[in-house]
Structures are given as structure tokens and as C-alpha cells.
Amino acid sequence: MAILISLFWRFLKIGAFSFGGGYTALSLIEREIVNNAQWISTKEFLDVLALSQITPGPVGINAATFVGFKIMGIPGSIAATLGVILVSFVLVIIVAHYFLKFKDSKIVKSILMGLKPSIIGIIVTVVVKLGIKTINSFHEIFIILFVLFIVMKVKLHPILAIFMSAVIGLIIF
């Protein structure tokens, strides 16, 4: 029971400070679950990350669900998922009520302008940290550069790029 409560509280904290969405949550999940609690290894976290990205739904919520399941089964997945969504759920209800009234406020605009670059910084941090941990060969670098090129320059749909990467992985690995 103590682990379930700890799971809930850790993911509540993650959900409370994951401004910008699920990808910003990943850095917090890694710190809380891998580094601090040491419930899963870095390799297991990378597996959770991969599963979270290939399953439908928000990546942060998916990651919380998978981590919770890995640690405590179905009760763990429920505790972690409820923890990570609770603050956002409450905030959305409050913001929805007041946003239309204050959306043109200089204070609200200033806060949002300050949050945007910090969110980009957090996402870049996650990309760099995960890249350092996962890129182990020239083949992986090739796939990264290939996907960047075909999505950004050729404008190929990201889903097609993912399928193409899977085919390339089948061929070269």
C-alpha cells in the first residue's frame, strides 16, 4: 500500500510540474522513478518511453500507466495515471472557467510568453539526454538523420516515417 501511495504522490508531483505536455513529463519521470526511487532502470525507462510513444494517447499519461503497471500491476497503473492527470484535470476546469475573461490580460500573455521557451528547453533536454543514452551505432544515427530529412524537407507524414524506420530497422538490425 505504501508503494501505491508513493506512486500516486510522485506522479502527482510530475503532473503538477509538467507544463507543456507529456514530453516535459519524461524528464521528471526519469528523475523521480529512475534516479530517486530507483524503481526501474534506465533501460526499462527507455522501453517504457518506446511503448508510450507507439501506443495511442498522451505520452506522459501512457508512461505513467506503464511505469505504474511495471511497479505494482493494475493498481499501480491506476495510481500513477490518476496522480499524473489530477492536477491537469483540476487546472483545466479552473482555467476554462476564467480564461475567456482574462485571456487578453497582459499578465496572462506575459506568463504564457515565459512558459513557451522553457517548455522548448525542457523538451530539448529530454531529447539530448535520451539520445545520449540510446544512440549506440552509426545505423541509429542514420535513421535519426533520415527521419529528420524526410519529415522536415520531404514533408512526409510522421506516421509513414515511423513505418519506414521500422522497415529499415528490420533490414539493418
N, C-alpha and C positions, 0 to 999 in steps of 0.2 A: 504494500500500500504506500509505503514511503517513497518508493521509486516512481509510482504513478503521480503522486503529488509533486515530486521534484520534476518529473517530465512536464506536467502541466505548467508549473511556475517558470521553468526555463523557457518553454515555448511561449508563454505569456509575455515574458520579457523580450524575446526575439520578435514577437508580433508587434509589441508596443514600439519598437525602435527600428522597424523595417520600412522606413519611408522609401517610397519608390518601387515597391513591389517585391516579388519573390527573389529576384536575383540579389537584391541588397540583403535579404534574409540569409542567403547562403553563407556569407562571411560570418554572420552572427551564429548560425547553426554550427559552423565548423569550430568557432571559438568555444561555444558553450558545451557542445556534445562531444566533440573530438578532443579538444585541448583541456578544457576544465573538468568535465565529468568523466572523460575517458571511457564513455560507454561504447563507442565504436572507433575503429582505426581510421586512419586517413584513407586507406584503400577501400574500406567499407563505405566511407563517406562519398568517395568518388563513384562507387557503384550506386549508391542512393541518388546521387546527383544525376547519373545517366538515366536511371529509372524515372526520376522526377521529370526529366525533360522529354522522355518519349511517351509518357502517359498523358492523356488529356487533363487539362486543368492547370491552375496556377502552380508554378514550380515550387514556391515556398511552402504552400499547403501540402503539395504532394510529398515534398521532402520531409515535412513534419510527420505526415502519416506513415511514410516508410520507416523513418527513424523510430517512431513510437512502436511500430509493429516489430521491428528488429529487436528492440529492447524488452518489450513486455507483451507482445502479441496484440490481439484486437483491443484489449483495454488500453494498452499503451498507445496504439494509433489513435484511439478516440481522445485520450487525454492530451496528446501532443497536438492533434488537429484543433481541438477546442481551444487550447491555450493560444495557438498561433493566430486564430481568427477572432478571438473575443474582443480584443482592443479595437481592431479594424471595424468590426461589426458595430460596436458602440459608437465609434468616431463617425462612421458613415451616417448613422442615424442622426447624430447631433449636427454634423456638417450639412447634411441635406436640409435640415430644418432652417439653419441660419445662413447658408452660403449665398442664396439668392439675395438676401438682404444686405450682405456685406461684400459681395464679390468685387465691387468697384472700389473698395476701400484701399487707400494707399498702404496701410499696414498689411492687409491680406496679400496684395500684389508684391510687396517687399519680401514677405515671408516666403512666398512661392518662388520668387526670383532667387532667393538664397538657398532654397532647398534643391532646385534643379541641378546646379553644378555639383553639389555634394553627392547627389544620387549618382551622377555620372562617375564621379571619383570612386564611389564605393563599388559600382559595377566593374570599373576598370581594375580595381584592386582584386576583386574576385577572379576576373579573367586571368590576370597575371599570376596570382597565387596558384590557381588550378592548373594553368598552363605549365608552370614550372614543375608541378607535381606529376603531370600526366604525359607530357611530351617526352618520349623516350627514344624516338628514332627519326630518321630523315623522312620515312614514309608518313609519319604523323604530321610532320611539318608540311609535307607536300599536300596532304589532304586539307589542312587548315588554309594554306595559300590558294588551293584550288577552289575551295568553297567561298573564300573571300572574293576571289575573282569572278566566279560565275554568279554570285548573288549581287555583288556591287556593280560590276561592269556589264555583264551579260544580262543582268536583271532577271535571272532565273528564279523561280519561286523557291523559297527556303525549303519547302517540303520536298521538292524534286532534288534539291541539293543534298538533303539528308539521305534520300534513297540512293542517289548516285554515290555518296560516301560509303554507304553500306555495301554497295556492289564493289567499289574499289577495295574496301576492307576485305571482302571475300576473296578478291583476286590476289592482293599483295600480302595478306597475312596468312 
